[in-house]
């Protein structure tokens, strides 16, 4: 009886330990999803995954959600296996590039066993690329890597896909659609602004954009308002400059400006009178950079992803010492 009692206690202790570890890992994964918008908050990340799930189920592509989860999990586990900084891992800083790679692969590739091999390989490469960028670009120039690993790895996988017969890409059309300008209403433009937010996760879905905003508001009302303001400004600027209407309405001109508004307006610059104007100007500049990159990358059959945001961020971060002292990136804690 004594031996059975000790065995039962040991089993219960081990079960409790496993449960605690699982809960901690789950919170790490959710923070990783939240870090796509600089919000290392588990509940925010849960709203982001809900946004991905809604769009995936509505479009009949549940593997998009699965790809996001696999990419997020694999990149986080890889960072753990490489014994990278425990605090960075816990805050989800090695998960957000992985989730974006996962969504990209399942969006652009036709599902197959080898597609999942590509996805896992890309996700495993994310924390290594993050370390490489941190040790070189960030340390030397003070420019954060942000989504650069996602962009570089996604470009690599797509270009490889064109030359590999074992995997197949969806047909990427370079043709520009032209909706009837007379039917473009203010409501449609506002919906486009919400899609700008969703397109950060490659989601052309208004409800998903709303869910992302709700998640951001849980983390910080200021972050949510900055994101919405950046999205509306991006749509307005793109419209005034005569960008093609289809791209505007589907959020393809606004996702990078949204990140620029948030990065400059809330994350990397300290609060000051000049910060607001810098954020507004960075958003406008990113729209112009997006237009330029669209012209450059469309003939190559490659999406720009968040390259416009990254180029704008680099400019403003290199100029930051002359404009304002550096700030620290604050992550939410529950």
DAUR-V563416 format. One record per run of one state. SS is the DSSP state (a for helix, b for strand, c for the rest). FROM is the first residue (numbers start at 1). TO is the last residue. If there is no record, write none. Layout:
[[SS:FROM:TO] [SS:FROM:TO]]
//
This chain:
[[c:1:1] [a:2:37] [c:38:41] [a:42:58] [c:59:61] [a:62:81] [c:82:85] [a:86:90] [c:91:95] [a:96:108] [b:109:109] [c:110:112] [a:113:141] [c:142:147] [a:148:162] [c:163:168] [b:169:169] [c:170:180] [a:181:183] [c:184:185] [a:186:201] [c:202:205] [a:206:219] [c:220:220] [a:221:240] [c:241:244] [a:245:249] [c:250:254] [a:255:267] [c:268:268] [b:269:269] [c:270:272] [a:273:298] [c:299:306] [a:307:323] [c:324:325] [b:326:326] [c:327:334]]
//
